[in-house]
Amino acid sequence: MIPDLLRTVYDYPARRESELVVLAAAHTRVHFNREDCILRRGERAGAYYLLEAGLARSYVADYTGREITTEFFRPGQLVIEVASLFQRIPSRSTLQALTEVTAYRIEYDVFQELFHRFEGFREWGRSWMAEQLFREKQRNVDTITLSATERYRALLDQQPEVLAGAHLKHVASYLGITDSSLSRIRKEVARSHRNLP
């Protein structure tokens, strides 16, 4: 039986059921415990993961060694370190499970073989990459043009599961603010919600 997650993620135009069967067979279901490293800084990514359940993050260390969260991954998303995987270089980021995580892993070499074998899968890959570039550009612009409170509200509206499952220090570093600023913003937002009609 093909997992619903794979049907949903690999829902591209003109996809044949026979292609989906091959794609599903290429994935292995894996589990990570809370705080497990999925990929460590300095390792070369050998796979990507379709997140079925749980929450994960990507982070880097700044010049002082402080961890800065650069991305959160939620169910239905790919947990991936793009540069390391596709350029075949050591990762500058660490991928970490924030909760218990269940995912489907596909190895790089298998992905490449299927990418060249199925035209629709190729188009899916290009479309996914274009969407990621758009999201990254939007996040960069938002970091510059929105206030910290606006960024927090956007995260609350668009990814509430992140706020429910991630440590506040990870959320603060993702938003580019201090832990104390995040606490103040959370109180202000909660107070304004209570005052709504």
C-alpha positions as a Markdown table, in Angstrom:
| # | Residue | x | y | z |
|---|---|---|---|---|
| 1 | Met | 0.0 | 0.0 | 0.0 |
| 2 | Ile | 1.3 | 3.5 | -0.9 |
| 3 | Pro | 1.3 | 5.9 | 2.0 |
| 4 | Asp | -1.0 | 8.9 | 1.7 |
| 5 | Leu | 1.9 | 11.2 | 2.4 |
| 6 | Leu | 3.8 | 10.0 | -0.8 |
| 7 | Arg | 0.6 | 10.3 | -2.8 |
| 8 | Thr | 0.2 | 13.9 | -1.6 |
| 9 | Val | 3.8 | 15.1 | -1.9 |
| 10 | Tyr | 4.4 | 13.5 | -5.3 |
| 11 | Asp | 1.1 | 14.7 | -6.8 |
| 12 | Tyr | 2.4 | 16.0 | -10.1 |
| 13 | Pro | 0.6 | 16.3 | -13.5 |
| 14 | Ala | 0.3 | 13.1 | -15.6 |
| 15 | Arg | 1.7 | 11.0 | -12.7 |
| 16 | Arg | 1.0 | 7.3 | -13.4 |
| 17 | Glu | 0.2 | 4.9 | -10.6 |
| 18 | Ser | 3.1 | 2.7 | -11.8 |
| 19 | Glu | 5.5 | 5.6 | -11.3 |
| 20 | Leu | 4.1 | 6.2 | -7.8 |
| 21 | Val | 4.6 | 2.5 | -7.0 |
| 22 | Val | 8.3 | 2.8 | -8.0 |
| 23 | Leu | 8.7 | 6.0 | -6.0 |
| 24 | Ala | 7.1 | 4.6 | -2.9 |
| 25 | Ala | 9.3 | 1.5 | -3.1 |
| 26 | Ala | 12.4 | 3.8 | -3.2 |
| 27 | His | 11.5 | 5.3 | 0.2 |
| 28 | Thr | 12.3 | 3.7 | 3.6 |
| 29 | Arg | 10.3 | 4.7 | 6.7 |
| 30 | Val | 12.6 | 5.9 | 9.4 |
| 31 | His | 12.2 | 7.2 | 13.0 |
| 32 | Phe | 14.2 | 9.8 | 14.9 |
| 33 | Asn | 13.9 | 10.5 | 18.6 |
| 34 | Arg | 13.5 | 14.0 | 20.0 |
| 35 | Glu | 16.8 | 16.0 | 19.6 |
| 36 | Asp | 18.4 | 13.4 | 17.3 |
| 37 | Cys | 20.6 | 14.8 | 14.6 |
| 38 | Ile | 19.3 | 13.9 | 11.1 |
| 39 | Leu | 22.3 | 15.4 | 9.5 |
| 40 | Arg | 25.3 | 17.0 | 11.3 |
| 41 | Arg | 27.3 | 20.0 | 10.2 |
| 42 | Gly | 30.3 | 18.8 | 8.2 |
| 43 | Glu | 28.6 | 15.6 | 6.9 |
| 44 | Arg | 27.5 | 15.2 | 3.3 |
| 45 | Ala | 23.8 | 14.7 | 2.9 |
| 46 | Gly | 23.0 | 11.4 | 1.3 |
| 47 | Ala | 19.2 | 11.6 | 1.3 |
| 48 | Tyr | 16.2 | 13.7 | 1.9 |
| 49 | Tyr | 13.1 | 12.9 | 4.0 |
| 50 | Leu | 9.4 | 13.4 | 3.6 |
| 51 | Leu | 8.2 | 14.3 | 7.1 |
| 52 | Glu | 5.2 | 12.2 | 8.1 |
| 53 | Ala | 4.9 | 13.2 | 11.8 |
| 54 | Gly | 6.8 | 15.5 | 14.1 |
| 55 | Leu | 8.8 | 18.7 | 13.9 |
| 56 | Ala | 12.4 | 19.3 | 12.8 |
| 57 | Arg | 14.7 | 22.2 | 12.3 |
| 58 | Ser | 17.8 | 23.3 | 10.4 |
| 59 | Tyr | 20.3 | 25.4 | 12.2 |
| 60 | Val | 23.8 | 26.9 | 11.8 |
| 61 | Ala | 26.2 | 28.2 | 14.4 |
| 62 | Asp | 27.1 | 31.9 | 14.1 |
| 63 | Tyr | 30.7 | 33.2 | 14.5 |
| 64 | Thr | 30.3 | 33.0 | 18.3 |
| 65 | Gly | 29.0 | 29.4 | 18.3 |
| 66 | Arg | 25.4 | 30.4 | 19.0 |
| 67 | Glu | 22.8 | 28.2 | 17.3 |
| 68 | Ile | 20.6 | 30.1 | 14.8 |
| 69 | Thr | 17.5 | 28.2 | 13.5 |
| 70 | Thr | 17.2 | 28.8 | 9.8 |
| 71 | Glu | 14.2 | 26.7 | 9.0 |
| 72 | Phe | 11.4 | 24.5 | 10.6 |
| 73 | Phe | 10.1 | 21.4 | 8.9 |
| 74 | Arg | 6.5 | 20.3 | 9.5 |
| 75 | Pro | 4.5 | 17.2 | 8.4 |
| 76 | Gly | 4.1 | 17.0 | 4.6 |
| 77 | Gln | 7.4 | 18.9 | 4.0 |
| 78 | Leu | 10.8 | 17.7 | 2.8 |
| 79 | Val | 13.6 | 17.7 | 5.4 |
| 80 | Ile | 16.5 | 18.5 | 3.2 |
| 81 | Glu | 19.9 | 20.3 | 3.1 |
| 82 | Val | 19.7 | 21.3 | -0.5 |
| 83 | Ala | 23.3 | 22.5 | -1.1 |
| 84 | Ser | 24.9 | 19.5 | 0.6 |
| 85 | Leu | 22.7 | 17.0 | -1.2 |
| 86 | Phe | 22.8 | 18.4 | -4.7 |
| 87 | Gln | 26.3 | 19.9 | -4.7 |
| 88 | Arg | 27.7 | 16.8 | -2.9 |
| 89 | Ile | 29.5 | 19.0 | -0.4 |
| 90 | Pro | 29.7 | 19.0 | 3.5 |
| 91 | Ser | 26.7 | 20.6 | 5.1 |
| 92 | Arg | 27.1 | 23.9 | 6.8 |
| 93 | Ser | 23.8 | 23.2 | 8.6 |
| 94 | Thr | 22.6 | 20.7 | 11.1 |
| 95 | Leu | 19.2 | 19.0 | 10.7 |
| 96 | Gln | 17.6 | 18.1 | 14.0 |
| 97 | Ala | 14.4 | 16.4 | 15.2 |
| 98 | Leu | 12.6 | 18.7 | 17.7 |
| 99 | Thr | 10.0 | 16.0 | 18.6 |
| 100 | Glu | 9.7 | 12.3 | 17.8 |
| 101 | Val | 9.8 | 12.2 | 14.0 |
| 102 | Thr | 8.6 | 9.7 | 11.5 |
| 103 | Ala | 9.7 | 10.2 | 7.9 |
| 104 | Tyr | 10.3 | 8.5 | 4.5 |
| 105 | Arg | 13.9 | 8.6 | 3.4 |
| 106 | Ile | 15.1 | 8.4 | -0.2 |
| 107 | Glu | 18.7 | 8.1 | -1.0 |
| 108 | Tyr | 20.4 | 10.6 | -3.3 |
| 109 | Asp | 21.5 | 8.0 | -5.9 |
| 110 | Val | 18.0 | 6.5 | -6.1 |
| 111 | Phe | 16.5 | 10.0 | -6.4 |
| 112 | Gln | 18.8 | 10.8 | -9.3 |
| 113 | Glu | 17.9 | 7.6 | -11.1 |
| 114 | Leu | 14.2 | 8.2 | -10.8 |
| 115 | Phe | 14.6 | 11.9 | -11.6 |
| 116 | His | 16.1 | 11.0 | -15.0 |
| 117 | Arg | 13.7 | 8.1 | -15.5 |
| 118 | Phe | 10.3 | 9.9 | -15.0 |
| 119 | Glu | 9.7 | 13.1 | -16.8 |
| 120 | Gly | 6.9 | 14.1 | -14.4 |
| 121 | Phe | 9.1 | 13.5 | -11.4 |
| 122 | Arg | 11.7 | 15.8 | -13.0 |
| 123 | Glu | 9.0 | 18.5 | -13.4 |
| 124 | Trp | 7.9 | 17.9 | -9.8 |
| 125 | Gly | 11.6 | 18.5 | -8.6 |
| 126 | Arg | 11.9 | 21.7 | -10.6 |
| 127 | Ser | 8.6 | 23.0 | -9.3 |
| 128 | Trp | 9.6 | 22.1 | -5.7 |
| 129 | Met | 12.9 | 23.9 | -6.1 |
| 130 | Ala | 11.3 | 27.0 | -7.6 |
| 131 | Glu | 8.8 | 27.1 | -4.7 |
| 132 | Gln | 11.7 | 26.9 | -2.2 |
| 133 | Leu | 13.6 | 29.7 | -3.9 |
| 134 | Phe | 10.4 | 31.9 | -3.7 |
| 135 | Arg | 9.9 | 31.0 | 0.0 |
| 136 | Glu | 13.5 | 31.8 | 0.8 |
| 137 | Lys | 13.3 | 35.2 | -1.0 |
| 138 | Gln | 10.1 | 36.0 | 0.8 |
| 139 | Arg | 11.6 | 35.2 | 4.2 |
| 140 | Asn | 14.6 | 37.3 | 3.5 |
| 141 | Val | 12.4 | 40.3 | 2.5 |
| 142 | Asp | 10.1 | 39.8 | 5.5 |
| 143 | Thr | 13.1 | 39.7 | 7.8 |
| 144 | Ile | 14.1 | 43.2 | 6.6 |
| 145 | Thr | 10.7 | 44.8 | 6.0 |
| 146 | Leu | 8.5 | 43.4 | 8.9 |
| 147 | Ser | 8.9 | 44.2 | 12.6 |
| 148 | Ala | 9.6 | 41.3 | 15.0 |
| 149 | Thr | 6.0 | 41.4 | 16.1 |
| 150 | Glu | 4.8 | 41.1 | 12.6 |
| 151 | Arg | 7.1 | 38.2 | 11.9 |
| 152 | Tyr | 5.9 | 36.5 | 15.1 |
| 153 | Arg | 2.3 | 37.0 | 14.1 |
| 154 | Ala | 3.0 | 35.6 | 10.6 |
| 155 | Leu | 4.6 | 32.5 | 12.2 |
| 156 | Leu | 1.7 | 32.1 | 14.6 |
| 157 | Asp | -0.8 | 32.3 | 11.6 |
| 158 | Gln | 1.1 | 30.2 | 9.1 |
| 159 | Gln | 2.9 | 27.7 | 11.3 |
| 160 | Pro | 1.2 | 27.4 | 14.7 |
| 161 | Glu | 2.6 | 23.8 | 15.1 |
| 162 | Val | 6.1 | 25.3 | 15.2 |
| 163 | Leu | 5.1 | 27.5 | 18.2 |
| 164 | Ala | 3.5 | 24.5 | 19.9 |
| 165 | Gly | 6.4 | 22.1 | 19.4 |
| 166 | Ala | 9.7 | 24.1 | 19.3 |
| 167 | His | 11.7 | 25.5 | 22.1 |
| 168 | Leu | 11.3 | 29.3 | 22.4 |
| 169 | Lys | 15.0 | 29.8 | 22.0 |
| 170 | His | 14.7 | 28.2 | 18.6 |
| 171 | Val | 11.8 | 30.3 | 17.6 |
| 172 | Ala | 13.6 | 33.5 | 18.8 |
| 173 | Ser | 16.7 | 32.7 | 16.8 |
| 174 | Tyr | 14.5 | 31.9 | 13.7 |
| 175 | Leu | 12.8 | 35.3 | 14.1 |
| 176 | Gly | 16.2 | 37.1 | 14.6 |
| 177 | Ile | 15.4 | 38.3 | 18.1 |
| 178 | Thr | 16.4 | 37.6 | 21.7 |
| 179 | Asp | 14.6 | 35.2 | 24.0 |
| 180 | Ser | 13.5 | 38.2 | 26.1 |
| 181 | Ser | 12.1 | 40.1 | 23.1 |
| 182 | Leu | 10.1 | 37.0 | 22.1 |
| 183 | Ser | 8.7 | 36.7 | 25.6 |
| 184 | Arg | 7.6 | 40.4 | 25.5 |
| 185 | Ile | 6.1 | 40.0 | 22.0 |
| 186 | Arg | 4.2 | 36.8 | 23.0 |
| 187 | Lys | 2.7 | 38.7 | 26.0 |
| 188 | Glu | 1.7 | 41.6 | 23.8 |
| 189 | Val | 0.1 | 39.4 | 21.2 |
| 190 | Ala | -1.7 | 37.3 | 23.9 |
| 191 | Arg | -3.0 | 40.5 | 25.5 |
| 192 | Ser | -4.3 | 41.9 | 22.2 |
| 193 | His | -6.1 | 38.6 | 21.5 |
| 194 | Arg | -7.8 | 38.8 | 24.9 |
| 195 | Asn | -9.0 | 42.3 | 24.1 |
| 196 | Leu | -10.6 | 41.3 | 20.8 |
| 197 | Pro | -14.4 | 41.3 | 20.7 |
